[in-house]
Amino acid sequence: MKLIFKGKVALVTGGSGGIGLDVSKKLAKLNIKVLILDINKPKISRNKFIYFEQVDLSNENEINQAIGKFIKKEKRIDYVVNAAGVLWFDKDLGLEKIKTNIWDKVFSINLKSMLIVLKKILPNMKKNKFGSIVNISSVDALSGDDKPQEAYGASKAAMIRLSKSIAIQYASKNIRSNSILPGPVDTPMQKRWGENPNAKKNLIKIIPLQRIGKPENIADTVLFLLSEQSCFITGTEIIVDGGLKARP
């Protein structure tokens, strides 16, 4: 099945690495112009369909300026992928130990950036009566964890709630919003596996498909939700975790 895309312009936060980078490259291959917003520059060869603006994703002014400049040039943004995310294992500690400034920073990057980006772009989507939004949450949003990473899990859960409200409030404007909940994916965020190979092996044992996900597995799902093949899907979540959450 060949996916069909009505839109020609996309924005991806956190697009310089991991899932966001894979999404950006796949969109560019479809001749869709992509603006990447990230603090780090993407390590890719020159591509006439990929644009990059270095921004602090917790800084509203920087985000608004970058998006405003891009909309002025392209006149529209059809797709948004909120893929920015931080998970600091050494700082995202239990409730008694976590510092509130770390909590605030995680929420700013993971959740507040989504709010700022969509607040700026939704008026343009309303004007054009078209838009598809995909928010990269996490299976960690669905349940508690005996290993402290409370700020990450809570921020990802809030993304799902916000996505649902957007789906309801903007459906009449032909704007869709959905969330993807990845399970374990081999990205730079999981560099701890290189330091502790046994942890990775033990995790694989409890995943029904017996493997760790790849960024492209998530990116392919993102493309489906952006495409016209998913035009009757909004306000929902798709879990992409190799069956991990299906276990009793």
C-alpha positions as CSV (number, residue, x, y, z in Angstrom):
1,M,0.0,0.0,0.0
2,K,1.4,3.4,-1.0
3,L,0.7,6.1,1.5
4,I,-0.9,9.3,0.2
5,F,0.1,12.7,1.6
6,K,-2.0,15.9,0.9
7,G,0.4,18.1,2.7
8,K,3.8,19.4,1.5
9,V,5.3,21.0,4.7
10,A,6.1,19.5,8.1
11,L,7.7,20.4,11.4
12,V,9.5,17.9,13.6
13,T,10.7,18.8,17.1
14,G,13.6,16.8,18.4
15,G,14.4,15.9,14.8
16,S,18.2,15.8,15.0
17,G,18.4,12.3,16.4
18,G,16.6,9.1,17.2
19,I,13.0,8.8,16.2
20,G,12.7,12.4,15.1
21,L,15.6,12.2,12.7
22,D,14.2,9.0,11.1
23,V,10.8,10.7,10.7
24,S,12.5,13.8,9.1
25,K,14.5,11.7,6.6
26,K,11.5,9.6,5.6
27,L,9.3,12.7,5.0
28,A,12.1,14.3,3.0
29,K,12.2,11.2,0.7
30,L,8.6,11.9,0.0
31,N,9.5,15.5,-1.2
32,I,7.9,17.0,1.9
33,K,9.7,20.0,3.3
34,V,10.7,19.5,6.9
35,L,11.7,22.0,9.5
36,I,13.7,20.4,12.3
37,L,13.7,22.2,15.7
38,D,16.3,21.0,18.1
39,I,19.2,22.1,20.3
40,N,21.6,19.9,18.4
41,K,22.4,20.0,14.7
42,P,21.3,16.8,12.7
43,K,24.2,14.8,11.4
44,I,23.0,14.4,7.9
45,S,24.2,15.3,4.5
46,R,22.7,18.4,2.8
47,N,19.1,17.9,1.8
48,K,17.0,20.4,-0.1
49,F,13.9,19.3,1.7
50,I,15.3,19.5,5.3
51,Y,15.7,22.8,7.1
52,F,17.1,23.2,10.6
53,E,16.7,25.8,13.3
54,Q,18.7,25.5,16.5
55,V,16.4,26.3,19.3
56,D,16.1,25.6,23.0
57,L,12.8,23.7,23.1
58,S,11.9,25.1,26.5
59,N,12.2,28.7,25.1
60,E,9.0,30.1,23.8
61,N,10.5,33.1,22.0
62,E,13.0,30.9,20.1
63,I,10.4,28.5,19.0
64,N,7.9,31.2,17.9
65,Q,10.6,33.0,15.9
66,A,11.7,29.9,14.1
67,I,8.2,28.8,13.3
68,G,7.1,32.3,12.3
69,K,10.0,32.6,9.8
70,F,9.2,29.2,8.3
71,I,5.5,29.9,7.9
72,K,6.4,33.3,6.3
73,K,8.5,31.4,3.7
74,E,6.3,28.3,3.1
75,K,2.8,29.9,3.9
76,R,1.7,26.7,5.7
77,I,2.6,23.8,7.9
78,D,0.6,20.7,7.3
79,Y,2.2,18.2,9.6
80,V,3.6,18.4,13.1
81,V,5.6,15.6,14.8
82,N,6.3,16.4,18.5
83,A,9.3,14.0,19.0
84,A,11.3,16.0,21.5
85,G,12.0,14.2,24.7
86,V,14.6,13.9,27.5
87,L,15.0,11.0,29.9
88,W,17.8,11.6,32.4
89,F,18.3,8.4,34.3
90,D,20.9,9.9,36.6
91,K,18.7,13.0,37.5
92,D,15.0,11.8,37.0
93,L,14.9,10.3,40.5
94,G,12.1,9.2,42.9
95,L,9.8,11.8,44.4
96,E,11.9,12.2,47.5
97,K,15.1,12.8,45.7
98,I,14.3,14.6,42.4
99,K,15.1,18.3,42.3
100,T,12.2,20.4,41.2
101,N,14.3,22.2,38.6
102,I,15.0,18.9,36.9
103,W,11.2,18.1,37.0
104,D,10.5,21.5,35.5
105,K,13.1,21.1,32.7
106,V,11.8,17.6,31.7
107,F,8.2,18.9,31.6
108,S,9.4,22.0,29.6
109,I,11.1,20.0,26.9
110,N,8.7,17.0,26.7
111,L,5.3,18.8,27.2
112,K,5.6,22.5,27.2
113,S,7.4,22.5,23.8
114,M,4.3,20.6,22.4
115,L,2.1,23.3,23.8
116,I,4.2,26.2,22.4
117,V,4.6,24.6,18.9
118,L,0.9,23.8,18.5
119,K,-0.2,27.2,19.9
120,K,1.8,28.8,17.1
121,I,0.9,26.4,14.3
122,L,-2.8,25.6,14.9
123,P,-4.0,29.1,13.6
124,N,-2.3,28.3,10.3
125,M,-3.8,24.9,10.1
126,K,-7.2,26.3,10.8
127,K,-6.8,28.8,8.1
128,N,-5.8,26.1,5.6
129,K,-8.5,23.7,7.0
130,F,-6.0,20.8,7.1
131,G,-3.5,19.3,9.5
132,S,-2.2,16.1,11.1
133,I,-0.3,16.0,14.3
134,V,1.6,13.1,15.8
135,N,2.9,13.2,19.4
136,I,5.6,10.8,20.5
137,S,4.6,9.8,24.0
138,S,5.8,6.5,25.6
139,V,4.5,3.3,27.1
140,D,5.9,4.7,30.4
141,A,2.8,6.9,30.4
142,L,0.5,4.0,31.0
143,S,1.7,2.6,34.3
144,G,3.9,3.2,37.3
145,D,7.5,2.0,37.5
146,D,9.6,0.6,40.2
147,K,12.6,2.3,38.6
148,P,12.3,6.1,39.3
149,Q,11.8,8.2,36.1
150,E,8.7,10.0,37.3
151,A,9.1,13.3,35.4
152,Y,9.5,11.5,32.1
153,G,6.5,9.2,32.6
154,A,4.2,11.9,33.9
155,S,5.2,14.3,31.1
156,K,4.5,11.7,28.5
157,A,1.1,10.9,30.1
158,A,0.2,14.5,29.9
159,M,1.0,14.6,26.2
160,I,-1.7,12.0,25.6
161,R,-4.3,14.0,27.4
162,L,-3.4,17.2,25.5
163,S,-3.5,15.3,22.2
164,K,-7.0,14.0,22.9
165,S,-8.3,17.5,23.6
166,I,-6.7,18.9,20.4
167,A,-8.4,16.1,18.4
168,I,-11.8,16.9,19.8
169,Q,-11.5,20.7,19.6
170,Y,-10.1,20.9,16.1
171,A,-11.8,18.0,14.3
172,S,-14.3,20.4,12.7
173,K,-11.3,22.2,11.1
174,N,-10.0,18.9,9.5
175,I,-7.1,18.8,11.9
176,R,-6.2,15.4,13.5
177,S,-4.1,14.7,16.5
178,N,-2.8,11.2,17.6
179,S,-0.2,9.8,19.9
180,I,2.3,7.0,19.5
181,L,3.6,5.2,22.5
182,P,6.9,3.5,21.8
183,G,8.3,0.8,23.9
184,P,12.0,0.1,24.1
185,V,13.7,1.6,21.1
186,D,17.4,1.6,20.3
187,T,18.1,5.3,20.2
188,P,20.9,7.5,21.7
189,M,18.6,8.1,24.7
190,Q,19.3,4.4,25.6
191,K,23.1,4.7,25.7
192,R,22.9,2.9,29.1
193,W,22.5,-0.4,27.2
194,G,26.0,0.0,25.9
195,E,27.2,0.3,29.5
196,N,25.1,-2.6,30.7
197,P,24.5,-5.2,27.9
198,N,22.8,-7.6,30.4
199,A,20.0,-5.1,31.0
200,K,19.3,-5.1,27.3
201,K,19.3,-8.9,27.1
202,N,17.0,-9.2,30.1
203,L,14.6,-6.7,28.5
204,I,14.5,-8.6,25.2
205,K,13.5,-11.7,27.1
206,I,10.2,-10.1,28.3
207,I,9.3,-8.6,24.9
208,P,7.0,-11.0,23.0
209,L,8.7,-10.2,19.7
210,Q,12.1,-10.9,21.3
211,R,13.8,-7.7,20.0
212,I,14.3,-4.1,20.7
213,G,12.5,-1.6,18.4
214,K,14.3,0.5,15.8
215,P,13.6,4.2,15.2
216,E,12.3,3.3,11.7
217,N,9.6,1.1,13.4
218,I,8.2,4.2,15.1
219,A,8.8,6.5,12.1
220,D,6.8,4.2,9.8
221,T,3.8,4.4,12.2
222,V,4.2,8.2,12.3
223,L,4.0,8.3,8.5
224,F,0.9,6.2,8.5
225,L,-0.8,8.6,11.0
226,L,0.2,11.6,8.9
227,S,-1.1,10.1,5.7
228,E,-4.5,10.1,4.1
229,Q,-4.8,6.3,4.9
230,S,-5.5,7.3,8.5
231,C,-7.9,10.2,7.7
232,F,-10.6,8.7,10.0
233,I,-8.2,8.2,13.0
234,T,-7.9,11.0,15.5
235,G,-7.7,11.3,19.3
236,T,-6.2,7.9,19.8
237,E,-2.9,6.2,20.8
238,I,-1.0,3.5,19.0
239,I,1.4,1.4,21.1
240,V,4.5,0.2,19.2
241,D,6.4,-1.9,21.7
242,G,6.8,-5.4,20.4
243,G,3.9,-6.6,22.5
244,L,5.4,-5.6,25.8
245,K,2.2,-4.0,27.2
246,A,0.1,-7.0,26.1
247,R,1.7,-9.1,28.8
248,P,-0.3,-9.8,31.9
